[in-house]
Amino acid sequence: MGPRLAPGRRRARGAEPHLKARLLAIGRFKAGAERALFEQYNARLRPPLELRELPEGTGSPGEIRGREGAAILAALPANALVVALDLGGAAPASEALAALAARWEEAARPIAFVIGGAEGLDPAVLGRAAHRLSLGPLTWPHLLVRALLAEQLFRAQCIRANHPYHRAWRPG
């Protein structure tokens, strides 16, 4: 079941979202605002993301990326369509992300979003990724990126379902 529609609004044919995805992320949530915000938006997703938290690496920045990258790669399903959250990735508008999500679903492969730790993603993870997605040129705390991703995936579901959550207009 997708987002609820306002009275009088009709869902576009074939727009029922079915994004079944997992989120592999470095670091563990503690109680706090980042966790609450992620849980709020993740609960709205149909179905919600399956979150798997992986331990932070230790050592030099390169060693950390290598250790965290190895853990991410080991946790991926063999045939996963990997979407890496990376500052150097594409930063699509919400409508374009909705279209990308539809294409990812049509691939009929498990979808795995990956978020690195404070040192970023290892080149081996970026090389495994089918897509690199950026949330813009600003640097975000990796725990907050989880909530931003969940909100944007929820927004993408709403766009595809013709739900009024997303306001496409912009003031002139």
PASEBA-1860 file (N, C-alpha, C; in nm, 3 decimals):
! residues 172
1> MGPRLAPG> 0.084/-0.117/0.000/0.000/0.000/0.000/0.089/0.124/0.000 ~ 0.059/0.216/-0.087/0.140/0.336/-0.101/0.087/0.449/-0.015 ~ 0.135/0.569/-0.038/0.090/0.684/0.038/-0.060/0.706/0.018 ~ -0.126/0.757/0.122/-0.269/0.786/0.112/-0.291/0.905/0.020 ~ -0.395/0.897/-0.059/-0.430/1.006/-0.149/-0.535/1.094/-0.085 ~ -0.527/1.221/-0.116/-0.629/1.315/-0.069/-0.761/1.283/-0.138 ~ -0.874/1.314/-0.073/-1.003/1.290/-0.139/-1.006/1.358/-0.275 ~ -1.059/1.288/-0.373/-1.071/1.342/-0.507/-0.946/1.323/-0.593
9> RRRARGAE> -0.835/1.276/-0.535/-0.712/1.253/-0.612/-0.709/1.108/-0.654 ~ -0.664/1.082/-0.774/-0.656/0.945/-0.823/-0.510/0.907/-0.844 ~ -0.480/0.783/-0.813/-0.345/0.731/-0.833/-0.326/0.704/-0.982 ~ -0.211/0.745/-1.033/-0.180/0.718/-1.172/-0.166/0.568/-1.193 ~ -0.212/0.520/-1.307/-0.204/0.377/-1.338/-0.059/0.332/-1.333 ~ -0.035/0.221/-1.266/0.099/0.165/-1.256/0.191/0.240/-1.161 ~ 0.137/0.332/-1.083/0.223/0.415/-0.999/0.239/0.361/-0.858 ~ 0.179/0.249/-0.827/0.192/0.193/-0.691/0.338/0.160/-0.664
17> PHLKARLL> 0.399/0.224/-0.564/0.540/0.201/-0.538/0.565/0.064/-0.474 ~ 0.673/0.000/-0.515/0.710/-0.130/-0.459/0.860/-0.136/-0.433 ~ 0.921/-0.025/-0.401/1.064/-0.021/-0.379/1.099/-0.103/-0.255 ~ 1.155/-0.221/-0.277/1.201/-0.305/-0.166/1.351/-0.288/-0.162 ~ 1.398/-0.225/-0.059/1.541/-0.192/-0.056/1.597/-0.207/0.083 ~ 1.728/-0.221/0.085/1.798/-0.221/0.213/1.894/-0.104/0.216 ~ 1.928/-0.066/0.334/2.024/0.042/0.356/2.137/-0.014/0.440 ~ 2.256/-0.016/0.381/2.376/-0.058/0.454/2.449/0.069/0.492
25> AIGRFKAG> 2.470/0.089/0.619/2.527/0.214/0.667/2.633/0.188/0.774 ~ 2.739/0.266/0.764/2.845/0.257/0.864/2.803/0.337/0.987 ~ 2.828/0.281/1.103/2.796/0.348/1.230/2.662/0.302/1.284 ~ 2.643/0.325/1.410/2.521/0.282/1.478/2.448/0.403/1.534 ~ 2.316/0.401/1.513/2.233/0.504/1.573/2.236/0.490/1.724 ~ 2.232/0.601/1.790/2.204/0.605/1.932/2.069/0.674/1.944 ~ 2.013/0.677/2.062/1.888/0.750/2.079/1.916/0.897/2.046 ~ 1.826/0.959/1.973/1.847/1.099/1.941/1.766/1.142/1.820
33> AERALFEQ> 1.787/1.267/1.783/1.708/1.329/1.677/1.729/1.262/1.542 ~ 1.854/1.224/1.508/1.879/1.162/1.379/1.804/1.030/1.366 ~ 1.809/0.951/1.470/1.738/0.821/1.469/1.588/0.843/1.457 ~ 1.534/0.934/1.537/1.389/0.960/1.535/1.344/1.007/1.397 ~ 1.422/1.094/1.334/1.384/1.144/1.203/1.390/1.033/1.099 ~ 1.494/0.950/1.103/1.501/0.836/1.010/1.380/0.745/1.032 ~ 1.352/0.711/1.156/1.240/0.620/1.184/1.106/0.679/1.139 ~ 1.091/0.809/1.154/0.966/0.875/1.111/0.945/0.857/0.960
41> YNARLRPP> 1.046/0.887/0.880/1.030/0.875/0.735/1.035/0.731/0.688 ~ 1.117/0.649/0.750/1.123/0.509/0.711/0.990/0.440/0.734 ~ 0.919/0.476/0.841/0.788/0.417/0.869/0.685/0.454/0.763 ~ 0.706/0.564/0.693/0.613/0.606/0.587/0.638/0.532/0.456 ~ 0.758/0.479/0.439/0.790/0.407/0.315/0.713/0.276/0.308 ~ 0.672/0.240/0.188/0.603/0.114/0.165/0.676/0.035/0.060 ~ 0.746/-0.070/0.097/0.782/-0.112/0.232/0.898/-0.028/0.285 ~ 0.918/-0.029/0.418/1.029/0.048/0.473/1.164/-0.011/0.434
49> LELRELPE> 1.266/0.073/0.441/1.402/0.025/0.417/1.440/-0.074/0.527 ~ 1.514/-0.175/0.489/1.573/-0.267/0.586/1.710/-0.211/0.620 ~ 1.728/-0.162/0.742/1.853/-0.099/0.783/1.948/-0.203/0.841 ~ 2.069/-0.204/0.789/2.175/-0.287/0.847/2.292/-0.194/0.878 ~ 2.323/-0.182/1.004/2.432/-0.096/1.049/2.560/-0.178/1.061 ~ 2.667/-0.123/1.011/2.796/-0.190/1.013/2.893/-0.110/1.100 ~ 2.987/-0.177/1.167/3.076/-0.106/1.259/3.171/-0.011/1.187 ~ 3.206/0.097/1.257/3.302/0.193/1.206/3.441/0.131/1.210
57> GTGSPGEI> 3.522/0.162/1.108/3.657/0.112/1.102/3.750/0.193/1.191 ~ 3.871/0.142/1.207/3.973/0.211/1.285/4.100/0.222/1.203 ~ 4.188/0.313/1.242/4.316/0.330/1.175/4.324/0.462/1.103 ~ 4.409/0.467/1.003/4.423/0.588/0.921/4.298/0.602/0.833 ~ 4.276/0.721/0.775/4.158/0.736/0.689/4.149/0.630/0.578 ~ 4.262/0.598/0.515/4.262/0.496/0.411/4.229/0.357/0.465 ~ 4.284/0.326/0.582/4.254/0.196/0.644/4.107/0.188/0.684 ~ 4.054/0.298/0.735/3.913/0.301/0.774/3.824/0.276/0.653
65> RGREGAAI> 3.849/0.350/0.544/3.769/0.330/0.422/3.779/0.186/0.374 ~ 3.899/0.131/0.378/3.919/-0.007/0.333/3.842/-0.108/0.417 ~ 3.850/-0.093/0.548/3.780/-0.186/0.638/3.629/-0.172/0.625 ~ 3.582/-0.047/0.623/3.438/-0.025/0.610/3.390/-0.071/0.473 ~ 3.469/-0.046/0.370/3.432/-0.091/0.236/3.422/-0.242/0.227 ~ 3.515/-0.312/0.288/3.511/-0.458/0.287/3.385/-0.509/0.357 ~ 3.348/-0.444/0.468/3.226/-0.484/0.540/3.102/-0.459/0.455 ~ 3.097/-0.346/0.386/2.983/-0.316/0.299/2.974/-0.418/0.188
73> LAALPANA> 3.085/-0.444/0.119/3.084/-0.538/0.008/3.043/-0.678/0.053 ~ 3.088/-0.719/0.171/3.052/-0.851/0.223/2.904/-0.861/0.258 ~ 2.841/-0.748/0.292/2.700/-0.749/0.331/2.605/-0.737/0.213 ~ 2.657/-0.708/0.094/2.571/-0.691/-0.024/2.527/-0.825/-0.080 ~ 2.400/-0.835/-0.120/2.360/-0.953/-0.196/2.440/-0.957/-0.327 ~ 2.471/-1.074/-0.376/2.557/-1.089/-0.493/2.505/-1.011/-0.614 ~ 2.376/-1.008/-0.634/2.320/-0.944/-0.753/2.255/-0.809/-0.724 ~ 2.292/-0.746/-0.614/2.228/-0.621/-0.574/2.258/-0.509/-0.673
81> LVVALDLG> 2.160/-0.424/-0.691/2.177/-0.298/-0.762/2.218/-0.199/-0.653 ~ 2.343/-0.156/-0.657/2.399/-0.075/-0.549/2.390/0.073/-0.585 ~ 2.336/0.150/-0.491/2.329/0.295/-0.504/2.412/0.353/-0.390 ~ 2.525/0.414/-0.426/2.616/0.470/-0.326/2.580/0.616/-0.303 ~ 2.561/0.654/-0.176/2.542/0.794/-0.142/2.681/0.854/-0.134 ~ 2.710/0.948/-0.226/2.845/0.998/-0.241/2.840/1.142/-0.288 ~ 2.920/1.226/-0.228/2.925/1.368/-0.263/2.953/1.389/-0.411 ~ 3.028/1.300/-0.474/3.060/1.313/-0.616/2.956/1.255/-0.710
89> GAAPASEA> 2.844/1.207/-0.657/2.740/1.148/-0.740/2.648/1.251/-0.801 ~ 2.552/1.202/-0.879/2.451/1.289/-0.940/2.357/1.338/-0.830 ~ 2.310/1.462/-0.846/2.217/1.522/-0.750/2.088/1.555/-0.824 ~ 2.004/1.454/-0.848/1.882/1.478/-0.926/1.778/1.555/-0.847 ~ 1.689/1.621/-0.919/1.572/1.680/-0.856/1.483/1.566/-0.806 ~ 1.391/1.597/-0.719/1.305/1.493/-0.661/1.228/1.416/-0.767 ~ 1.179/1.486/-0.869/1.105/1.417/-0.976/1.195/1.320/-1.052 ~ 1.320/1.359/-1.075/1.414/1.271/-1.143/1.450/1.152/-1.055
97> LAALAARW> 1.460/1.172/-0.924/1.485/1.061/-0.833/1.369/0.963/-0.837 ~ 1.247/1.013/-0.845/1.130/0.925/-0.855/1.139/0.839/-0.981 ~ 1.181/0.898/-1.092/1.198/0.822/-1.216/1.310/0.720/-1.203 ~ 1.421/0.759/-1.137/1.529/0.664/-1.114/1.482/0.546/-1.028 ~ 1.408/0.576/-0.923/1.357/0.469/-0.836/1.271/0.371/-0.915 ~ 1.191/0.422/-1.007/1.110/0.334/-1.091/1.199/0.244/-1.176 ~ 1.305/0.300/-1.233/1.398/0.219/-1.314/1.469/0.116/-1.228 ~ 1.508/0.156/-1.106/1.576/0.060/-1.019/1.484/-0.057/-0.986
105> EEAARPIA> 1.357/-0.028/-0.962/1.262/-0.135/-0.933/1.245/-0.228/-1.053 ~ 1.240/-0.169/-1.172/1.222/-0.249/-1.294/1.339/-0.341/-1.320 ~ 1.453/-0.313/-1.261/1.571/-0.399/-1.279/1.549/-0.537/-1.216 ~ 1.449/-0.548/-1.128/1.414/-0.675/-1.063/1.535/-0.736/-0.991 ~ 1.613/-0.651/-0.926/1.726/-0.694/-0.845/1.711/-0.631/-0.708 ~ 1.767/-0.694/-0.606/1.763/-0.629/-0.475/1.835/-0.494/-0.483 ~ 1.776/-0.392/-0.423/1.835/-0.258/-0.423/1.903/-0.237/-0.289 ~ 2.027/-0.191/-0.293/2.101/-0.165/-0.171/2.161/-0.025/-0.178
113> FVIGGAEG> 2.113/0.061/-0.089/2.172/0.193/-0.072/2.286/0.179/0.027 ~ 2.399/0.245/0.001/2.512/0.236/0.094/2.556/0.376/0.135 ~ 2.579/0.390/0.264/2.627/0.517/0.322/2.753/0.485/0.401 ~ 2.860/0.551/0.366/2.986/0.531/0.435/2.991/0.606/0.566 ~ 3.103/0.596/0.630/3.124/0.666/0.757/3.186/0.803/0.733 ~ 3.248/0.855/0.835/3.304/0.990/0.831/3.414/1.005/0.725 ~ 3.480/0.897/0.687/3.588/0.904/0.588/3.537/0.880/0.447 ~ 3.407/0.856/0.429/3.352/0.834/0.295/3.357/0.688/0.256
121> LDPAVLGR> 3.326/0.663/0.130/3.321/0.526/0.079/3.452/0.488/0.011 ~ 3.490/0.364/0.027/3.608/0.309/-0.036/3.589/0.303/-0.187 ~ 3.695/0.326/-0.265/3.683/0.315/-0.411/3.625/0.182/-0.458 ~ 3.649/0.073/-0.386/3.594/-0.057/-0.426/3.441/-0.056/-0.417 ~ 3.385/0.013/-0.319/3.240/0.024/-0.306/3.185/0.112/-0.418 ~ 3.252/0.224/-0.443/3.208/0.312/-0.552/3.215/0.239/-0.686 ~ 3.316/0.155/-0.703/3.328/0.077/-0.826/3.218/-0.026/-0.842 ~ 3.168/-0.077/-0.732/3.060/-0.178/-0.734/2.924/-0.114/-0.757
129> AAHRLSLG> 2.913/0.016/-0.732/2.785/0.085/-0.739/2.739/0.103/-0.884 ~ 2.612/0.076/-0.908/2.551/0.102/-1.038/2.519/0.250/-1.051 ~ 2.494/0.316/-0.938/2.460/0.459/-0.936/2.527/0.523/-0.815 ~ 2.567/0.649/-0.835/2.618/0.730/-0.725/2.523/0.847/-0.711 ~ 2.468/0.862/-0.592/2.366/0.962/-0.564/2.418/1.060/-0.461 ~ 2.404/1.189/-0.490/2.444/1.295/-0.398/2.321/1.367/-0.348 ~ 2.326/1.411/-0.224/2.220/1.494/-0.169/2.257/1.642/-0.181 ~ 2.345/1.672/-0.274/2.386/1.809/-0.299/2.530/1.832/-0.259
137> PLTWPHLL> 2.579/1.952/-0.284/2.721/1.980/-0.259/2.757/2.002/-0.112 ~ 2.659/2.014/-0.026/2.689/2.029/0.117/2.734/1.897/0.176 ~ 2.817/1.902/0.278/2.859/1.782/0.350/2.763/1.760/0.465 ~ 2.704/1.641/0.471/2.606/1.606/0.575/2.666/1.503/0.669 ~ 2.630/1.506/0.797/2.671/1.398/0.888/2.612/1.266/0.838 ~ 2.693/1.161/0.840/2.647/1.035/0.781/2.523/0.979/0.851 ~ 2.503/1.006/0.978/2.379/0.960/1.044/2.257/1.037/0.996 ~ 2.274/1.164/0.963/2.164/1.244/0.912/2.129/1.207/0.768
145> VRALLAEQ> 2.227/1.161/0.692/2.203/1.121/0.553/2.097/1.010/0.547 ~ 2.095/0.924/0.646/1.994/0.817/0.649/1.853/0.875/0.647 ~ 1.830/0.977/0.729/1.698/1.039/0.735/1.667/1.113/0.606 ~ 1.766/1.183/0.551/1.745/1.255/0.425/1.711/1.158/0.313 ~ 1.780/1.045/0.307/1.752/0.944/0.205/1.610/0.889/0.222 ~ 1.573/0.853/0.344/1.438/0.799/0.367/1.331/0.900/0.327 ~ 1.353/1.028/0.359/1.254/1.130/0.321/1.245/1.141/0.170 ~ 1.358/1.141/0.101/1.355/1.155/-0.045/1.295/1.033/-0.113
153> LFRAQCIR> 1.316/0.914/-0.058/1.252/0.795/-0.113/1.102/0.799/-0.089 ~ 1.059/0.848/0.028/0.917/0.865/0.054/0.858/0.968/-0.044 ~ 0.928/1.078/-0.064/0.884/1.181/-0.158/0.872/1.121/-0.299 ~ 0.969/1.038/-0.338/0.965/0.974/-0.469/0.841/0.885/-0.481 ~ 0.808/0.811/-0.375/0.687/0.729/-0.378/0.564/0.817/-0.395 ~ 0.561/0.929/-0.325/0.446/1.020/-0.335/0.434/1.078/-0.476 ~ 0.545/1.116/-0.535/0.543/1.170/-0.671/0.486/1.065/-0.766 ~ 0.533/0.943/-0.754/0.487/0.835/-0.844/0.341/0.800/-0.821
161> ANHPYHRA> 0.292/0.824/-0.700/0.152/0.791/-0.668/0.060/0.911/-0.688 ~ 0.114/1.022/-0.737/0.035/1.145/-0.756/-0.024/1.194/-0.625 ~ 0.053/1.182/-0.519/0.012/1.223/-0.385/0.055/1.368/-0.365 ~ -0.024/1.449/-0.295/0.009/1.592/-0.282/0.123/1.624/-0.185 ~ 0.187/1.527/-0.123/0.298/1.555/-0.031/0.404/1.642/-0.099 ~ 0.438/1.608/-0.223/0.540/1.683/-0.296/0.477/1.803/-0.366 ~ 0.530/1.918/-0.341/0.483/2.040/-0.408/0.582/2.072/-0.519 ~ 0.541/2.053/-0.643/0.632/2.070/-0.755/0.657/2.216/-0.791
169> WRPG> 0.569/2.304/-0.753/0.586/2.445/-0.791/0.697/2.509/-0.710 ~ 0.750/2.612/-0.764/0.851/2.694/-0.694/0.811/2.839/-0.711 ~ 0.826/2.916/-0.607/0.793/3.059/-0.620/0.880/3.126/-0.726 ~ 0.820/3.219/-0.800/0.891/3.286/-0.910/0.976/3.398/-0.871
END
